[in-house]
């Protein structure tokens, strides 16, 4: 996953060539560092939670949080209409 994030960020045509003659202004280093920080933060949070809660409870809470996060665009699209 980490190595596949660069291609969608580039400004390429369908034939794979860059649309402009200028190099890409995408800050790959910042994006990669953000990925690594979030992985480290997730590992630290899991370590702290696993001391208190069972794996089942952590997985259930993660599923509920993800479901609520994915529900936000659905509710927002209904409110916007």
mmCIF file of the N, C-alpha and C atoms, coordinates in Angstrom:
data_MODEL
# 
_entry.id   MODEL 
# 
loop_
_atom_site.group_PDB 
_atom_site.id 
_atom_site.type_symbol 
_atom_site.label_atom_id 
_atom_site.label_alt_id 
_atom_site.label_comp_id 
_atom_site.label_asym_id 
_atom_site.label_entity_id 
_atom_site.label_seq_id 
_atom_site.pdbx_PDB_ins_code 
_atom_site.Cartn_x 
_atom_site.Cartn_y 
_atom_site.Cartn_z 
_atom_site.occupancy 
_atom_site.B_iso_or_equiv 
_atom_site.pdbx_formal_charge 
_atom_site.auth_seq_id 
_atom_site.auth_comp_id 
_atom_site.auth_asym_id 
_atom_site.auth_atom_id 
_atom_site.pdbx_PDB_model_num 
ATOM 1   N N  . UNK A 1 1  ? 0.816   -1.181 0.000   1.00 0.00 ? 1  UNK A N  1 
ATOM 2   C CA . UNK A 1 1  ? 0.000   0.000  0.000   1.00 0.00 ? 1  UNK A CA 1 
ATOM 3   C C  . UNK A 1 1  ? 0.865   1.252  0.000   1.00 0.00 ? 1  UNK A C  1 
ATOM 4   N N  . UNK A 1 2  ? 1.947   1.251  0.739   1.00 0.00 ? 2  UNK A N  1 
ATOM 5   C CA . UNK A 1 2  ? 2.774   2.438  0.839   1.00 0.00 ? 2  UNK A CA 1 
ATOM 6   C C  . UNK A 1 2  ? 3.403   2.788  -0.499  1.00 0.00 ? 2  UNK A C  1 
ATOM 7   N N  . UNK A 1 3  ? 3.775   1.787  -1.281  1.00 0.00 ? 3  UNK A N  1 
ATOM 8   C CA . UNK A 1 3  ? 4.429   2.059  -2.560  1.00 0.00 ? 3  UNK A CA 1 
ATOM 9   C C  . UNK A 1 3  ? 3.431   2.401  -3.655  1.00 0.00 ? 3  UNK A C  1 
ATOM 10  N N  . UNK A 1 4  ? 2.159   2.178  -3.458  1.00 0.00 ? 4  UNK A N  1 
ATOM 11  C CA . UNK A 1 4  ? 1.157   2.424  -4.484  1.00 0.00 ? 4  UNK A CA 1 
ATOM 12  C C  . UNK A 1 4  ? 0.480   3.779  -4.346  1.00 0.00 ? 4  UNK A C  1 
ATOM 13  N N  . UNK A 1 5  ? 0.880   4.609  -3.393  1.00 0.00 ? 5  UNK A N  1 
ATOM 14  C CA . UNK A 1 5  ? 0.180   5.875  -3.197  1.00 0.00 ? 5  UNK A CA 1 
ATOM 15  C C  . UNK A 1 5  ? 0.673   6.961  -4.141  1.00 0.00 ? 5  UNK A C  1 
ATOM 16  N N  . UNK A 1 6  ? 1.820   6.801  -4.778  1.00 0.00 ? 6  UNK A N  1 
ATOM 17  C CA . UNK A 1 6  ? 2.370   7.882  -5.586  1.00 0.00 ? 6  UNK A CA 1 
ATOM 18  C C  . UNK A 1 6  ? 1.689   8.027  -6.939  1.00 0.00 ? 6  UNK A C  1 
ATOM 19  N N  . UNK A 1 7  ? 1.311   6.947  -7.548  1.00 0.00 ? 7  UNK A N  1 
ATOM 20  C CA . UNK A 1 7  ? 0.754   7.006  -8.901  1.00 0.00 ? 7  UNK A CA 1 
ATOM 21  C C  . UNK A 1 7  ? -0.557  7.796  -8.991  1.00 0.00 ? 7  UNK A C  1 
ATOM 22  N N  . UNK A 1 8  ? -1.527  7.609  -8.101  1.00 0.00 ? 8  UNK A N  1 
ATOM 23  C CA . UNK A 1 8  ? -2.752  8.409  -8.211  1.00 0.00 ? 8  UNK A CA 1 
ATOM 24  C C  . UNK A 1 8  ? -2.538  9.900  -7.940  1.00 0.00 ? 8  UNK A C  1 
ATOM 25  N N  . UNK A 1 9  ? -1.447  10.260 -7.281  1.00 0.00 ? 9  UNK A N  1 
ATOM 26  C CA . UNK A 1 9  ? -1.204  11.655 -6.961  1.00 0.00 ? 9  UNK A CA 1 
ATOM 27  C C  . UNK A 1 9  ? -0.560  12.430 -8.105  1.00 0.00 ? 9  UNK A C  1 
ATOM 28  N N  . UNK A 1 10 ? 0.055   11.726 -9.050  1.00 0.00 ? 10 UNK A N  1 
ATOM 29  C CA . UNK A 1 10 ? 0.704   12.390 -10.173 1.00 0.00 ? 10 UNK A CA 1 
ATOM 30  C C  . UNK A 1 10 ? -0.318  12.931 -11.155 1.00 0.00 ? 10 UNK A C  1 
ATOM 31  N N  . UNK A 1 11 ? 0.069   13.969 -11.845 1.00 0.00 ? 11 UNK A N  1 
ATOM 32  C CA . UNK A 1 11 ? -0.774  14.579 -12.864 1.00 0.00 ? 11 UNK A CA 1 
ATOM 33  C C  . UNK A 1 11 ? -0.400  13.967 -14.217 1.00 0.00 ? 11 UNK A C  1 
ATOM 34  N N  . UNK A 1 12 ? -0.867  12.762 -14.465 1.00 0.00 ? 12 UNK A N  1 
ATOM 35  C CA . UNK A 1 12 ? -0.524  12.043 -15.691 1.00 0.00 ? 12 UNK A CA 1 
ATOM 36  C C  . UNK A 1 12 ? -1.702  12.002 -16.641 1.00 0.00 ? 12 UNK A C  1 
ATOM 37  N N  . UNK A 1 13 ? -1.383  11.927 -17.918 1.00 0.00 ? 13 UNK A N  1 
ATOM 38  C CA . UNK A 1 13 ? -2.402  11.662 -18.929 1.00 0.00 ? 13 UNK A CA 1 
ATOM 39  C C  . UNK A 1 13 ? -2.691  10.174 -18.953 1.00 0.00 ? 13 UNK A C  1 
ATOM 40  N N  . UNK A 1 14 ? -3.620  9.771  -19.806 1.00 0.00 ? 14 UNK A N  1 
ATOM 41  C CA . UNK A 1 14 ? -3.958  8.351  -19.911 1.00 0.00 ? 14 UNK A CA 1 
ATOM 42  C C  . UNK A 1 14 ? -2.808  7.517  -20.454 1.00 0.00 ? 14 UNK A C  1 
ATOM 43  N N  . UNK A 1 15 ? -1.901  8.144  -21.222 1.00 0.00 ? 15 UNK A N  1 
ATOM 44  C CA . UNK A 1 15 ? -0.796  7.383  -21.801 1.00 0.00 ? 15 UNK A CA 1 
ATOM 45  C C  . UNK A 1 15 ? 0.393   7.266  -20.853 1.00 0.00 ? 15 UNK A C  1 
ATOM 46  N N  . UNK A 1 16 ? 0.273   7.804  -19.649 1.00 0.00 ? 16 UNK A N  1 
ATOM 47  C CA . UNK A 1 16 ? 1.331   7.663  -18.659 1.00 0.00 ? 16 UNK A CA 1 
ATOM 48  C C  . UNK A 1 16 ? 2.333   8.797  -18.655 1.00 0.00 ? 16 UNK A C  1 
ATOM 49  N N  . UNK A 1 17 ? 2.216   9.746  -19.575 1.00 0.00 ? 17 UNK A N  1 
ATOM 50  C CA . UNK A 1 17 ? 3.142   10.875 -19.620 1.00 0.00 ? 17 UNK A CA 1 
ATOM 51  C C  . UNK A 1 17 ? 2.588   12.013 -18.759 1.00 0.00 ? 17 UNK A C  1 
ATOM 52  N N  . UNK A 1 18 ? 3.493   12.790 -18.188 1.00 0.00 ? 18 UNK A N  1 
ATOM 53  C CA . UNK A 1 18 ? 3.048   13.920 -17.374 1.00 0.00 ? 18 UNK A CA 1 
ATOM 54  C C  . UNK A 1 18 ? 2.360   14.945 -18.252 1.00 0.00 ? 18 UNK A C  1 
ATOM 55  N N  . UNK A 1 19 ? 1.309   15.568 -17.702 1.00 0.00 ? 19 UNK A N  1 
ATOM 56  C CA . UNK A 1 19 ? 0.534   16.550 -18.459 1.00 0.00 ? 19 UNK A CA 1 
ATOM 57  C C  . UNK A 1 19 ? 1.317   17.830 -18.688 1.00 0.00 ? 19 UNK A C  1 
ATOM 58  N N  . UNK A 1 20 ? 2.229   18.162 -17.808 1.00 0.00 ? 20 UNK A N  1 
ATOM 59  C CA . UNK A 1 20 ? 3.015   19.381 -17.972 1.00 0.00 ? 20 UNK A CA 1 
ATOM 60  C C  . UNK A 1 20 ? 4.495   19.027 -18.040 1.00 0.00 ? 20 UNK A C  1 
ATOM 61  N N  . UNK A 1 21 ? 5.304   19.994 -18.408 1.00 0.00 ? 21 UNK A N  1 
ATOM 62  C CA . UNK A 1 21 ? 6.754   19.780 -18.494 1.00 0.00 ? 21 UNK A CA 1 
ATOM 63  C C  . UNK A 1 21 ? 7.442   19.959 -17.153 1.00 0.00 ? 21 UNK A C  1 
ATOM 64  N N  . UNK A 1 22 ? 6.711   20.421 -16.153 1.00 0.00 ? 22 UNK A N  1 
ATOM 65  C CA . UNK A 1 22 ? 7.285   20.675 -14.844 1.00 0.00 ? 22 UNK A CA 1 
ATOM 66  C C  . UNK A 1 22 ? 7.203   19.415 -13.985 1.00 0.00 ? 22 UNK A C  1 
ATOM 67  N N  . UNK A 1 23 ? 8.175   19.246 -13.110 1.00 0.00 ? 23 UNK A N  1 
ATOM 68  C CA . UNK A 1 23 ? 8.083   18.089 -12.195 1.00 0.00 ? 23 UNK A CA 1 
ATOM 69  C C  . UNK A 1 23 ? 6.894   18.237 -11.261 1.00 0.00 ? 23 UNK A C  1 
ATOM 70  N N  . UNK A 1 24 ? 6.464   17.141 -10.739 1.00 0.00 ? 24 UNK A N  1 
ATOM 71  C CA . UNK A 1 24 ? 5.302   17.127 -9.856  1.00 0.00 ? 24 UNK A CA 1 
ATOM 72  C C  . UNK A 1 24 ? 5.592   17.904 -8.572  1.00 0.00 ? 24 UNK A C  1 
ATOM 73  N N  . UNK A 1 25 ? 4.595   18.657 -8.116  1.00 0.00 ? 25 UNK A N  1 
ATOM 74  C CA . UNK A 1 25 ? 4.732   19.420 -6.876  1.00 0.00 ? 25 UNK A CA 1 
ATOM 75  C C  . UNK A 1 25 ? 4.156   18.680 -5.682  1.00 0.00 ? 25 UNK A C  1 
ATOM 76  N N  . UNK A 1 26 ? 3.902   17.410 -5.836  1.00 0.00 ? 26 UNK A N  1 
ATOM 77  C CA . UNK A 1 26 ? 3.325   16.623 -4.752  1.00 0.00 ? 26 UNK A CA 1 
ATOM 78  C C  . UNK A 1 26 ? 4.393   16.377 -3.690  1.00 0.00 ? 26 UNK A C  1 
ATOM 79  N N  . UNK A 1 27 ? 4.129   16.696 -2.428  1.00 0.00 ? 27 UNK A N  1 
ATOM 80  C CA . UNK A 1 27 ? 5.121   16.500 -1.363  1.00 0.00 ? 27 UNK A CA 1 
ATOM 81  C C  . UNK A 1 27 ? 5.142   15.042 -0.885  1.00 0.00 ? 27 UNK A C  1 
ATOM 82  N N  . UNK A 1 28 ? 5.792   14.193 -1.662  1.00 0.00 ? 28 UNK A N  1 
ATOM 83  C CA . UNK A 1 28 ? 5.807   12.759 -1.345  1.00 0.00 ? 28 UNK A CA 1 
ATOM 84  C C  . UNK A 1 28 ? 6.402   12.476 0.027   1.00 0.00 ? 28 UNK A C  1 
ATOM 85  N N  . UNK A 1 29 ? 7.423   13.224 0.413   1.00 0.00 ? 29 UNK A N  1 
ATOM 86  C CA . UNK A 1 29 ? 8.051   12.998 1.712   1.00 0.00 ? 29 UNK A CA 1 
ATOM 87  C C  . UNK A 1 29 ? 7.096   13.251 2.863   1.00 0.00 ? 29 UNK A C  1 
ATOM 88  N N  . UNK A 1 30 ? 6.325   14.320 2.766   1.00 0.00 ? 30 UNK A N  1 
ATOM 89  C CA . UNK A 1 30 ? 5.364   14.649 3.822   1.00 0.00 ? 30 UNK A CA 1 
ATOM 90  C C  . UNK A 1 30 ? 4.257   13.602 3.876   1.00 0.00 ? 30 UNK A C  1 
ATOM 91  N N  . UNK A 1 31 ? 3.793   13.176 2.714   1.00 0.00 ? 31 UNK A N  1 
ATOM 92  C CA . UNK A 1 31 ? 2.733   12.161 2.668   1.00 0.00 ? 31 UNK A CA 1 
ATOM 93  C C  . UNK A 1 31 ? 3.231   10.845 3.251   1.00 0.00 ? 31 UNK A C  1 
ATOM 94  N N  . UNK A 1 32 ? 4.426   10.417 2.867   1.00 0.00 ? 32 UNK A N  1 
ATOM 95  C CA . UNK A 1 32 ? 4.987   9.172  3.386   1.00 0.00 ? 32 UNK A CA 1 
ATOM 96  C C  . UNK A 1 32 ? 5.217   9.274  4.896   1.00 0.00 ? 32 UNK A C  1 
ATOM 97  N N  . UNK A 1 33 ? 5.740   10.408 5.350   1.00 0.00 ? 33 UNK A N  1 
ATOM 98  C CA . UNK A 1 33 ? 5.971   10.597 6.789   1.00 0.00 ? 33 UNK A CA 1 
ATOM 99  C C  . UNK A 1 33 ? 4.652   10.573 7.549   1.00 0.00 ? 33 UNK A C  1 
ATOM 100 N N  . UNK A 1 34 ? 3.597   11.132 6.962   1.00 0.00 ? 34 UNK A N  1 
ATOM 101 C CA . UNK A 1 34 ? 2.279   11.097 7.610   1.00 0.00 ? 34 UNK A CA 1 
ATOM 102 C C  . UNK A 1 34 ? 1.771   9.674  7.744   1.00 0.00 ? 34 UNK A C  1 
ATOM 103 N N  . UNK A 1 35 ? 1.965   8.868  6.680   1.00 0.00 ? 35 UNK A N  1 
ATOM 104 C CA . UNK A 1 35 ? 1.594   7.448  6.762   1.00 0.00 ? 35 UNK A CA 1 
ATOM 105 C C  . UNK A 1 35 ? 2.333   6.767  7.911   1.00 0.00 ? 35 UNK A C  1 
ATOM 106 N N  . UNK A 1 36 ? 3.629   6.990  8.007   1.00 0.00 ? 36 UNK A N  1 
ATOM 107 C CA . UNK A 1 36 ? 4.431   6.327  9.028   1.00 0.00 ? 36 UNK A CA 1 
ATOM 108 C C  . UNK A 1 36 ? 4.032   6.794  10.435  1.00 0.00 ? 36 UNK A C  1 
ATOM 109 N N  . UNK A 1 37 ? 3.748   8.075  10.607  1.00 0.00 ? 37 UNK A N  1 
ATOM 110 C CA . UNK A 1 37 ? 3.322   8.592  11.917  1.00 0.00 ? 37 UNK A CA 1 
ATOM 111 C C  . UNK A 1 37 ? 1.997   7.966  12.327  1.00 0.00 ? 37 UNK A C  1 
ATOM 112 N N  . UNK A 1 38 ? 1.065   7.847  11.389  1.00 0.00 ? 38 UNK A N  1 
ATOM 113 C CA . UNK A 1 38 ? -0.241  7.261  11.708  1.00 0.00 ? 38 UNK A CA 1 
ATOM 114 C C  . UNK A 1 38 ? -0.110  5.771  12.036  1.00 0.00 ? 38 UNK A C  1 
ATOM 115 N N  . UNK A 1 39 ? 0.787   5.076  11.359  1.00 0.00 ? 39 UNK A N  1 
ATOM 116 C CA . UNK A 1 39 ? 1.015   3.667  11.694  1.00 0.00 ? 39 UNK A CA 1 
ATOM 117 C C  . UNK A 1 39 ? 1.599   3.551  13.102  1.00 0.00 ? 39 UNK A C  1 
ATOM 118 N N  . UNK A 1 40 ? 2.551   4.415  13.438  1.00 0.00 ? 40 UNK A N  1 
ATOM 119 C CA . UNK A 1 40 ? 3.136   4.419  14.777  1.00 0.00 ? 40 UNK A CA 1 
ATOM 120 C C  . UNK A 1 40 ? 2.100   4.778  15.828  1.00 0.00 ? 40 UNK A C  1 
ATOM 121 N N  . UNK A 1 41 ? 1.270   5.779  15.541  1.00 0.00 ? 41 UNK A N  1 
ATOM 122 C CA . UNK A 1 41 ? 0.227   6.181  16.492  1.00 0.00 ? 41 UNK A CA 1 
ATOM 123 C C  . UNK A 1 41 ? -0.791  5.059  16.689  1.00 0.00 ? 41 UNK A C  1 
ATOM 124 N N  . UNK A 1 42 ? -1.177  4.405  15.609  1.00 0.00 ? 42 UNK A N  1 
ATOM 125 C CA . UNK A 1 42 ? -2.110  3.289  15.718  1.00 0.00 ? 42 UNK A CA 1 
ATOM 126 C C  . UNK A 1 42 ? -1.549  2.145  16.540  1.00 0.00 ? 42 UNK A C  1 
ATOM 127 N N  . UNK A 1 43 ? -0.277  1.872  16.358  1.00 0.00 ? 43 UNK A N  1 
ATOM 128 C CA . UNK A 1 43 ? 0.366   0.815  17.145  1.00 0.00 ? 43 UNK A CA 1 
ATOM 129 C C  . UNK A 1 43 ? 0.408   1.180  18.628  1.00 0.00 ? 43 UNK A C  1 
ATOM 130 N N  . UNK A 1 44 ? 0.710   2.435  18.922  1.00 0.00 ? 44 UNK A N  1 
ATOM 131 C CA . UNK A 1 44 ? 0.761   2.868  20.321  1.00 0.00 ? 44 UNK A CA 1 
ATOM 132 C C  . UNK A 1 44 ? -0.622  2.831  20.963  1.00 0.00 ? 44 UNK A C  1 
ATOM 133 N N  . UNK A 1 45 ? -1.637  3.278  20.239  1.00 0.00 ? 45 UNK A N  1 
ATOM 134 C CA . UNK A 1 45 ? -3.004  3.250  20.780  1.00 0.00 ? 45 UNK A CA 1 
ATOM 135 C C  . UNK A 1 45 ? -3.446  1.808  21.007  1.00 0.00 ? 45 UNK A C  1 
ATOM 136 N N  . UNK A 1 46 ? -3.144  0.920  20.061  1.00 0.00 ? 46 UNK A N  1 
ATOM 137 C CA . UNK A 1 46 ? -3.525  -0.481 20.230  1.00 0.00 ? 46 UNK A CA 1 
ATOM 138 C C  . UNK A 1 46 ? -2.823  -1.090 21.440  1.00 0.00 ? 46 UNK A C  1 
ATOM 139 N N  . UNK A 1 47 ? -1.548  -0.774 21.619  1.00 0.00 ? 47 UNK A N  1 
ATOM 140 C CA . UNK A 1 47 ? -0.819  -1.307 22.767  1.00 0.00 ? 47 UNK A CA 1 
ATOM 141 C C  . UNK A 1 47 ? -1.454  -0.853 24.079  1.00 0.00 ? 47 UNK A C  1 
ATOM 142 N N  . UNK A 1 48 ? -1.826  0.427  24.162  1.00 0.00 ? 48 UNK A N  1 
ATOM 143 C CA . UNK A 1 48 ? -2.463  0.933  25.384  1.00 0.00 ? 48 UNK A CA 1 
ATOM 144 C C  . UNK A 1 48 ? -3.835  0.306  25.605  1.00 0.00 ? 48 UNK A C  1 
ATOM 145 N N  . UNK A 1 49 ? -4.618  0.187  24.523  1.00 0.00 ? 49 UNK A N  1 
ATOM 146 C CA . UNK A 1 49 ? -5.962  -0.395 24.666  1.00 0.00 ? 49 UNK A CA 1 
ATOM 147 C C  . UNK A 1 49 ? -5.920  -1.879 25.001  1.00 0.00 ? 49 UNK A C  1 
ATOM 148 N N  . UNK A 1 50 ? -4.921  -2.585 24.461  1.00 0.00 ? 50 UNK A N  1 
ATOM 149 C CA . UNK A 1 50 ? -4.861  -4.030 24.697  1.00 0.00 ? 50 UNK A CA 1 
ATOM 150 C C  . UNK A 1 50 ? -4.499  -4.373 26.145  1.00 0.00 ? 50 UNK A C  1 
ATOM 151 N N  . UNK A 1 51 ? -3.966  -3.421 26.869  1.00 0.00 ? 51 UNK A N  1 
ATOM 152 C CA . UNK A 1 51 ? -3.692  -3.649 28.290  1.00 0.00 ? 51 UNK A CA 1 
ATOM 153 C C  . UNK A 1 51 ? -4.970  -3.635 29.115  1.00 0.00 ? 51 UNK A C  1 
ATOM 154 N N  . UNK A 1 52 ? -5.987  -2.934 28.635  1.00 0.00 ? 52 UNK A N  1 
ATOM 155 C CA . UNK A 1 52 ? -7.213  -2.744 29.396  1.00 0.00 ? 52 UNK A CA 1 
ATOM 156 C C  . UNK A 1 52 ? -8.360  -3.589 28.849  1.00 0.00 ? 52 UNK A C  1 
ATOM 157 N N  . UNK A 1 53 ? -8.488  -3.658 27.521  1.00 0.00 ? 53 UNK A N  1 
ATOM 158 C CA . UNK A 1 53 ? -9.625  -4.312 26.878  1.00 0.00 ? 53 UNK A CA 1 
ATOM 159 C C  . UNK A 1 53 ? -9.189  -5.569 26.149  1.00 0.00 ? 53 UNK A C  1 
ATOM 160 N N  . UNK A 1 54 ? -10.158 -6.456 25.947  1.00 0.00 ? 54 UNK A N  1 
ATOM 161 C CA . UNK A 1 54 ? -9.865  -7.666 25.181  1.00 0.00 ? 54 UNK A CA 1 
ATOM 162 C C  . UNK A 1 54 ? -9.810  -7.322 23.695  1.00 0.00 ? 54 UNK A C  1 
ATOM 163 N N  . UNK A 1 55 ? -9.236  -8.216 22.916  1.00 0.00 ? 55 UNK A N  1 
ATOM 164 C CA . UNK A 1 55 ? -9.129  -8.013 21.474  1.00 0.00 ? 55 UNK A CA 1 
ATOM 165 C C  . UNK A 1 55 ? -10.507 -7.903 20.834  1.00 0.00 ? 55 UNK A C  1 
ATOM 166 N N  . UNK A 1 56 ? -11.450 -8.666 21.339  1.00 0.00 ? 56 UNK A N  1 
ATOM 167 C CA . UNK A 1 56 ? -12.825 -8.612 20.823  1.00 0.00 ? 56 UNK A CA 1 
ATOM 168 C C  . UNK A 1 56 ? -13.427 -7.224 21.017  1.00 0.00 ? 56 UNK A C  1 
ATOM 169 N N  . UNK A 1 57 ? -13.246 -6.646 22.208  1.00 0.00 ? 57 UNK A N  1 
ATOM 170 C CA . UNK A 1 57 ? -13.795 -5.316 22.484  1.00 0.00 ? 57 UNK A CA 1 
ATOM 171 C C  . UNK A 1 57 ? -13.111 -4.237 21.643  1.00 0.00 ? 57 UNK A C  1 
ATOM 172 N N  . UNK A 1 58 ? -11.812 -4.364 21.428  1.00 0.00 ? 58 UNK A N  1 
ATOM 173 C CA . UNK A 1 58 ? -11.096 -3.399 20.590  1.00 0.00 ? 58 UNK A CA 1 
ATOM 174 C C  . UNK A 1 58 ? -11.591 -3.489 19.153  1.00 0.00 ? 58 UNK A C  1 
ATOM 175 N N  . UNK A 1 59 ? -11.753 -4.699 18.639  1.00 0.00 ? 59 UNK A N  1 
ATOM 176 C CA . UNK A 1 59 ? -12.236 -4.883 17.266  1.00 0.00 ? 59 UNK A CA 1 
ATOM 177 C C  . UNK A 1 59 ? -13.663 -4.353 17.111  1.00 0.00 ? 59 UNK A C  1 
ATOM 178 N N  . UNK A 1 60 ? -14.501 -4.595 18.114  1.00 0.00 ? 60 UNK A N  1 
ATOM 179 C CA . UNK A 1 60 ? -15.872 -4.095 18.063  1.00 0.00 ? 60 UNK A CA 1 
ATOM 180 C C  . UNK A 1 60 ? -15.897 -2.571 18.062  1.00 0.00 ? 60 UNK A C  1 
ATOM 181 N N  . UNK A 1 61 ? -15.117 -1.948 18.921  1.00 0.00 ? 61 UNK A N  1 
ATOM 182 C CA . UNK A 1 61 ? -15.040 -0.488 18.959  1.00 0.00 ? 61 UNK A CA 1 
ATOM 183 C C  . UNK A 1 61 ? -14.493 0.096  17.665  1.00 0.00 ? 61 UNK A C  1 
ATOM 184 N N  . UNK A 1 62 ? -13.500 -0.569 17.086  1.00 0.00 ? 62 UNK A N  1 
ATOM 185 C CA . UNK A 1 62 ? -12.944 -0.110 15.810  1.00 0.00 ? 62 UNK A CA 1 
ATOM 186 C C  . UNK A 1 62 ? -13.979 -0.208 14.709  1.00 0.00 ? 62 UNK A C  1 
ATOM 187 N N  . UNK A 1 63 ? -14.722 -1.299 14.688  1.00 0.00 ? 63 UNK A N  1 
ATOM 188 C CA . UNK A 1 63 ? -15.765 -1.469 13.670  1.00 0.00 ? 63 UNK A CA 1 
ATOM 189 C C  . UNK A 1 63 ? -16.857 -0.410 13.817  1.00 0.00 ? 63 UNK A C  1 
ATOM 190 N N  . UNK A 1 64 ? -17.260 -0.130 15.030  1.00 0.00 ? 64 UNK A N  1 
ATOM 191 C CA . UNK A 1 64 ? -18.301 0.888  15.257  1.00 0.00 ? 64 UNK A CA 1 
ATOM 192 C C  . UNK A 1 64 ? -17.794 2.270  14.843  1.00 0.00 ? 64 UNK A C  1 
ATOM 193 N N  . UNK A 1 65 ? -16.557 2.600  15.214  1.00 0.00 ? 65 UNK A N  1 
ATOM 194 C CA . UNK A 1 65 ? -15.995 3.906  14.836  1.00 0.00 ? 65 UNK A CA 1 
ATOM 195 C C  . UNK A 1 65 ? -15.877 4.036  13.317  1.00 0.00 ? 65 UNK A C  1 
ATOM 196 N N  . UNK A 1 66 ? -15.444 2.970  12.646  1.00 0.00 ? 66 UNK A N  1 
ATOM 197 C CA . UNK A 1 66 ? -15.335 3.007  11.184  1.00 0.00 ? 66 UNK A CA 1 
ATOM 198 C C  . UNK A 1 66 ? -16.706 3.122  10.537  1.00 0.00 ? 66 UNK A C  1 
ATOM 199 N N  . UNK A 1 67 ? -17.688 2.419  11.081  1.00 0.00 ? 67 UNK A N  1 
ATOM 200 C CA . UNK A 1 67 ? -19.047 2.501  10.538  1.00 0.00 ? 67 UNK A CA 1 
ATOM 201 C C  . UNK A 1 67 ? -19.617 3.905  10.674  1.00 0.00 ? 67 UNK A C  1 
ATOM 202 N N  . UNK A 1 68 ? -19.403 4.536  11.821  1.00 0.00 ? 68 UNK A N  1 
ATOM 203 C CA . UNK A 1 68 ? -19.874 5.900  12.014  1.00 0.00 ? 68 UNK A CA 1 
ATOM 204 C C  . UNK A 1 68 ? -19.161 6.877  11.089  1.00 0.00 ? 68 UNK A C  1 
ATOM 205 N N  . UNK A 1 69 ? -17.858 6.674  10.905  1.00 0.00 ? 69 UNK A N  1 
ATOM 206 C CA . UNK A 1 69 ? -17.103 7.554  10.010  1.00 0.00 ? 69 UNK A CA 1 
ATOM 207 C C  . UNK A 1 69 ? -17.579 7.418  8.566   1.00 0.00 ? 69 UNK A C  1 
ATOM 208 N N  . UNK A 1 70 ? -17.899 6.205  8.140   1.00 0.00 ? 70 UNK A N  1 
ATOM 209 C CA . UNK A 1 70 ? -18.384 5.994  6.779   1.00 0.00 ? 70 UNK A CA 1 
ATOM 210 C C  . UNK A 1 70 ? -19.839 6.416  6.616   1.00 0.00 ? 70 UNK A C  1 
ATOM 211 N N  . UNK A 1 71 ? -20.551 6.541  7.716   1.00 0.00 ? 71 UNK A N  1 
ATOM 212 C CA . UNK A 1 71 ? -21.946 6.974  7.662   1.00 0.00 ? 71 UNK A CA 1 
ATOM 213 C C  . UNK A 1 71 ? -22.075 8.496  7.491   1.00 0.00 ? 71 UNK A C  1 
ATOM 214 N N  . UNK A 1 72 ? -21.048 9.219  7.863   1.00 0.00 ? 72 UNK A N  1 
ATOM 215 C CA . UNK A 1 72 ? -21.085 10.690 7.779   1.00 0.00 ? 72 UNK A CA 1 
ATOM 216 C C  . UNK A 1 72 ? -21.374 11.180 6.358   1.00 0.00 ? 72 UNK A C  1 
ATOM 217 N N  . UNK A 1 73 ? -20.695 10.695 5.309   1.00 0.00 ? 73 UNK A N  1 
ATOM 218 C CA . UNK A 1 73 ? -21.023 11.180 3.966   1.00 0.00 ? 73 UNK A CA 1 
ATOM 219 C C  . UNK A 1 73 ? -22.447 10.834 3.532   1.00 0.00 ? 73 UNK A C  1 
ATOM 220 N N  . UNK A 1 74 ? -22.957 9.701  3.980   1.00 0.00 ? 74 UNK A N  1 
ATOM 221 C CA . UNK A 1 74 ? -24.322 9.312  3.620   1.00 0.00 ? 74 UNK A CA 1 
ATOM 222 C C  . UNK A 1 74 ? -25.322 10.284 4.233   1.00 0.00 ? 74 UNK A C  1 
ATOM 223 N N  . UNK A 1 75 ? -25.166 10.558 5.518   1.00 0.00 ? 75 UNK A N  1 
ATOM 224 C CA . UNK A 1 75 ? -26.068 11.479 6.196   1.00 0.00 ? 75 UNK A CA 1 
ATOM 225 C C  . UNK A 1 75 ? -25.924 12.884 5.616   1.00 0.00 ? 75 UNK A C  1 
ATOM 226 N N  . UNK A 1 76 ? -24.704 13.299 5.355   1.00 0.00 ? 76 UNK A N  1 
ATOM 227 C CA . UNK A 1 76 ? -24.464 14.625 4.804   1.00 0.00 ? 76 UNK A CA 1 
ATOM 228 C C  . UNK A 1 76 ? -25.105 14.773 3.426   1.00 0.00 ? 76 UNK A C  1 
ATOM 229 N N  . UNK A 1 77 ? -25.061 13.718 2.615   1.00 0.00 ? 77 UNK A N  1 
ATOM 230 C CA . UNK A 1 77 ? -25.674 13.811 1.273   1.00 0.00 ? 77 UNK A CA 1 
ATOM 231 C C  . UNK A 1 77 ? -27.203 13.897 1.381   1.00 0.00 ? 77 UNK A C  1 
ATOM 232 N N  . UNK A 1 78 ? -27.794 13.283 2.406   1.00 0.00 ? 78 UNK A N  1 
ATOM 233 C CA . UNK A 1 78 ? -29.244 13.393 2.603   1.00 0.00 ? 78 UNK A CA 1 
ATOM 234 C C  . UNK A 1 78 ? -29.606 14.795 3.085   1.00 0.00 ? 78 UNK A C  1 
ATOM 235 N N  . UNK A 1 79 ? -28.814 15.361 3.949   1.00 0.00 ? 79 UNK A N  1 
ATOM 236 C CA . UNK A 1 79 ? -29.095 16.689 4.480   1.00 0.00 ? 79 UNK A CA 1 
ATOM 237 C C  . UNK A 1 79 ? -28.947 17.748 3.396   1.00 0.00 ? 79 UNK A C  1 
ATOM 238 N N  . UNK A 1 80 ? -27.997 17.571 2.495   1.00 0.00 ? 80 UNK A N  1 
ATOM 239 C CA . UNK A 1 80 ? -27.735 18.530 1.429   1.00 0.00 ? 80 UNK A CA 1 
ATOM 240 C C  . UNK A 1 80 ? -28.861 18.606 0.408   1.00 0.00 ? 80 UNK A C  1 
ATOM 241 N N  . UNK A 1 81 ? -29.633 17.554 0.265   1.00 0.00 ? 81 UNK A N  1 
ATOM 242 C CA . UNK A 1 81 ? -30.684 17.524 -0.771  1.00 0.00 ? 81 UNK A CA 1 
ATOM 243 C C  . UNK A 1 81 ? -31.814 18.401 -0.440  1.00 0.00 ? 81 UNK A C  1 
# 
